[in-house]
Amino acid sequence: MSDWLKSIIGYMLIVSVTMQLIPDKKYEQYVRLFTGFLLIVIVLQPILRIRSANSYIENKIAEFVQEQESLEEQILAQGEAFAEESKALQESEEEGIDIREIEQIQVEVKMDD
């Protein structure tokens, strides 16, 4: 905000000096037109900064969405690979490979004080 005020004050000083240095008054209307456009640009600077910040945020959101889609594709590919491995294991089990179930054993540990 302070930079914006400094720009307006600097603008006012430059316009004042320029208006005093004009050799012929018939050029005054052209100088006022040009300085008026310049004043509009200076006044709109904060709004233009906000718009550029919005586009920055939009770009970051787009990058995030793209990264999320990439991760989803990777997860799907891993799921398909897992399904293929599972199917291959089931087929190998049917061919006669003996896959035994793991027995559950309960162990109780007591400590003496």
C-alpha positions in Angstrom: 0.0 0.0 0.0 2.8 2.4 0.8 4.4 1.7 -2.6 1.1 2.6 -4.2 1.0 5.9 -2.3 4.6 6.7 -3.2 3.7 6.1 -6.9 0.8 8.6 -6.7 2.9 11.2 -4.9 5.7 10.8 -7.5 3.2 11.0 -10.2 1.8 14.3 -8.8 5.3 15.8 -8.6 6.2 14.8 -12.1 2.9 16.1 -13.5 3.4 19.4 -11.7 6.9 19.9 -13.1 5.9 18.8 -16.6 3.0 21.3 -16.6 5.4 24.1 -15.6 7.9 23.2 -18.3 5.4 23.1 -21.2 6.6 25.9 -23.6 3.3 26.4 -25.3 -0.1 26.2 -23.7 -1.7 24.5 -26.8 0.2 21.3 -25.8 -1.3 21.4 -22.3 -4.4 19.3 -23.3 -2.3 16.6 -24.8 0.0 16.4 -21.7 -3.1 16.3 -19.5 -4.6 13.4 -21.6 -1.4 11.4 -21.3 -1.0 12.1 -17.6 -4.6 11.2 -17.1 -4.0 7.7 -18.7 -0.9 7.4 -16.5 -2.9 8.2 -13.4 -5.5 5.6 -14.3 -2.8 2.9 -14.6 -1.3 3.9 -11.3 -4.6 3.9 -9.5 -5.5 0.4 -10.9 -2.2 -1.2 -9.9 -3.5 -2.8 -6.7 -6.4 -4.4 -8.7 -4.0 -5.6 -11.4 -1.8 -7.2 -8.6 -4.8 -9.0 -7.2 -5.7 -10.4 -10.6 -2.2 -11.6 -11.2 -2.3 -13.3 -7.7 -5.5 -15.0 -8.7 -4.0 -16.3 -11.9 -1.0 -17.6 -9.8 -3.5 -19.4 -7.5 -5.4 -20.8 -10.5 -2.1 -22.2 -11.9 -1.2 -23.8 -8.6 -4.7 -25.4 -8.4 -4.3 -26.8 -12.0 -0.9 -28.2 -11.1 -2.4 -29.8 -8.0 -5.2 -31.4 -10.0 -2.8 -32.7 -12.6 -0.6 -34.2 -9.9 -3.7 -35.8 -8.2 -4.8 -37.3 -11.5 -1.3 -38.7 -12.0 -1.3 -40.3 -8.6 -4.8 -41.8 -9.3 -3.4 -43.3 -12.5 -0.5 -44.8 -10.6 -2.8 -46.3 -8.0 -5.0 -47.8 -10.7 -1.9 -49.3 -12.4 -0.7 -50.8 -9.1 -4.2 -52.2 -8.4 -4.2 -53.8 -11.9 -0.7 -55.3 -11.3 -1.9 -56.6 -7.9 -4.9 -58.2 -9.5 -2.8 -59.9 -12.2 -0.4 -61.2 -9.5 -3.3 -62.5 -7.5 -4.7 -64.2 -10.5 -1.4 -65.7 -11.3 -1.1 -67.1 -7.8 -4.6 -68.6 -8.0 -3.7 -70.2 -11.3 -0.5 -71.6 -9.9 -2.3 -73.0 -6.9 -4.7 -74.8 -9.3 -1.7 -76.3 -11.1 -0.6 -78.2 -8.0 1.6 -75.8 -6.0 0.8 -76.5 -2.4 0.2 -73.3 -0.5 -0.4 -74.0 3.1 -2.2 -71.8 5.5 -0.4 -70.3 8.4 -1.4 -71.7 11.7 -2.1 -69.3 14.5 -0.2 -69.9 17.7 -1.0 -68.1 20.9 1.9 -67.3 23.1 1.5 -66.1 26.6 4.4 -64.5 28.4 4.4 -63.9 32.1 7.1 -62.0 33.9 8.0 -62.5 37.5 8.5 -59.4 39.6 
